Amino acid sequence: MANKKKAVVRREWTATEVHKLKGMAKKKAGVDKIARALKRTVAATAVKASSLGISLDTR
């Protein structure tokens, strides 16, 4: 059997998700907690925060 790779599905960031990301970052929530709340990966959350110039608590 051929080893099939799962197709990568990319979702655009909505204004609501960005607002929630900013709010949680301001409250110093960890990147893990923010990612879970947004149903995003930790890496995707960190990259988006970086592109917005937001510092995240990585502990």
C-alpha positions in Angstrom: 0.0 0.0 0.0 1.1 3.5 -0.8 1.8 5.8 2.1 -0.7 8.6 1.6 0.1 11.9 3.1 -2.7 14.0 4.6 -3.5 17.1 2.6 -2.6 20.3 4.4 -5.7 22.5 4.9 -4.9 26.2 5.6 -7.4 28.4 7.3 -7.2 32.2 7.0 -7.0 34.1 10.3 -10.3 35.9 11.0 -10.5 39.3 12.7 -12.1 37.6 15.7 -9.2 35.2 16.1 -6.7 38.0 15.9 -8.6 40.0 18.5 -8.7 37.0 20.8 -5.0 36.4 20.2 -4.2 40.0 21.2 -6.4 39.9 24.2 -4.9 36.6 25.6 -1.4 37.8 24.9 -2.1 41.0 26.8 -3.2 38.8 29.8 0.1 36.9 29.5 -1.5 33.6 28.6 1.0 31.0 27.4 1.3 30.2 23.7 0.0 26.7 24.4 -3.2 28.0 26.0 -3.8 30.5 23.2 -3.3 27.9 20.5 -5.7 25.6 22.2 -8.3 28.3 22.5 -8.0 29.2 18.9 -7.8 25.6 17.7 -4.5 26.4 16.0 -1.1 24.8 16.3 1.5 26.4 18.6 3.7 27.1 15.6 0.9 28.8 13.7 0.0 30.9 16.7 3.6 31.9 17.3 4.1 32.9 13.7 1.0 35.0 13.5 1.8 36.7 16.8 5.3 37.5 15.5 3.9 38.9 12.2 1.6 41.2 14.3 4.5 42.2 16.5 3.0 40.6 19.6 5.3 39.1 22.2 4.0 35.8 23.6 4.8 34.0 26.9 6.5 30.8 25.7 6.7 29.1 29.1 
